[in-house]
């Protein structure tokens, strides 16, 4: 078990400690009116943790408070780890980013694109551009999510059993085959839509590496980075540290007991798009590796040049998500935000109306967790709670205001 601990004096690293104290006051207000059950934040600069704060409960009904070693469901914060894994294999020469994915997923060789009609009788046309590896990394593949309820293609996923989970009897290979046999939402490369693309990448990791995804993550990413509390489910000896999942109501958040219990047993499917549990310490290790350009404690996962490519905007014409993602769910604000190969990227802080530096890359998870890495300020921030769905409260932007407003050097 890794220990989350302060490694440097906040004032010496350019923060006003009195201003940082606003973070605790602000998020404890969320506890007072029961909008959040509990929370934890970690702030590091130059790779050194200079501030942590926490409040409330990991299990409010049991009276168990948030601790530094609380285990959180990070959901889509799994995606950046998968994307790093993909690019590790890219550096080994196993594929090209422009490769047609149907080389490994044959169903995409006959991909069709939705144009009109109800989900039960969609009108489709052939894809004129193949789904390429970079389309999966940048969510420009045309794939979708069943749980978003934004488009007829979403409903087609749900009709086939793919809502927030997977149908009985499906494994990752079967799920990928099913998704890639259903109509795409748009012609590959012509739009941006948050989707199962990263789960497809998880399957490609298996095919490229010859390892199952669990083994690849453990041997190539988690163990090398010392992320010993990060796993696909919570083993019995750690279960007292696992936070409960909550859902918002007008009278305050309430526990999702049945959904919380899913994390106590191994999942049927390990997908690259979500599913990991982690701690603030472990994810800080991952963020520090990213800040360092792909290296941590002498262990390099990817080249700094590869990470530079991943954290540049890959949307055509260098537009932002507000221009390119039409009626699409996102874990981030869209104005002034682009998307790279696995991360959102701040393009224009004026359009985004925030203090966050341009070039900052980030993502979040369905239970309202979030992280960002700001290379200009050498800043990494992680925020953890367990409120589903994300976007219920404006937590991420509020945290950005509080942190950047505390920087005085």
URPEKA-V701006 format. One line per field, one symbol per residue. ss: DSSP state (H for helix, E for strand, - for the rest). phi: phi as a letter, one per 30 degrees, with the letter a starting at -180 (. if undefined). burial: I if it has 24 or more other C-alpha atoms within 12 Angstrom, else O. A space follows every 50 residues. Layout:
BEGIN
ss=???
phi=???
burial=???
END
This chain:
BEGIN
ss=----------HHH-E-HHHHHHHHHHHHHHHH-----EEEEEEEE--EEE EEEEEEEEE----EE-----EEE-HHHHHHHHHHHHHHHHH--------E HHH--HHHHH-EEEEE--HHH-EEEE-----EHHHHH--------HHH-- -HHHHHHHH------------HHHHHHHHHH--E------------HHHH HHHHHHHHH---HHHHHHHHHHHHH-----E----HHHHHHE---EE--- ---EE-HHHHHHHH------------EE-HHHHHHHHHHHH---EE--EE ---HHHHHHH-----HHH--HHHH------------EEE----EEE--HH HH--------EEEE-----EEEEE----EEEEEE--EE------HHHHHH HHHH--E--
phi=.dcdbdcadeddcjcdeddeddddddddddddcidbdaaabbbbbiicdc abaaaibdbddcidddbdceccdchdddedddddeedddeddidacdddd ddecceeddbdbcdbajdedbdcbbddcbddceddddchcdjdbbdddhc aedddddddcjccdbbddidcdddddddedcddddadeicabbdadeddd deddeddddicdddddeddcbddedicdccadacdedcddcddddbbdbe cjdbdcdddddeddbdddbccddljdcacdddddddddedddijbbhicc dbdddddeddccdcdeihdcdddccchbdbdbdcdiccbccjbdbdcbdd ddhbddddjdbaabbdcidababcddchcbbbbbabcccdiebddddddd eddddcdbb
burial=OOOIOOOOOIOOIIIOIOOIIOIIOIIIOIIOOIIIIIIIIIIIIIIIII IIIIIIIIIIOOOOIIIIIIIIIIIIIIIIIIIIIIIIIIOOOOIOIOOI IIOIIOIIOIIIIIOOOOIOOOOIOOIOIIIIIIIIIIIIIIIIIIIIOO IIIIIIIIOIOIIIIIOOOOOIIIIIIIIIIIIIIIIIIIIIIIIIIIII IIIIIIIIIOOIIIOIIIOIIIOOIIIIIIIIIIOOOIIOIIIIIIIIOO OOIIIIOOOIOIIIOOIOIIIIIIIIIIIIIIIIIIIIIIIIIIIIOOOI IIIOOIIIIIIIIIIOOOIIIIOIIOOIIIIIIIIIIIIIIIIIIIIIOO OIOIIIIIIIIIIIIIIIIIIIIIIOIIIIIIIIIIIIIIIIOOIIIOII OIIIIIIOO
END
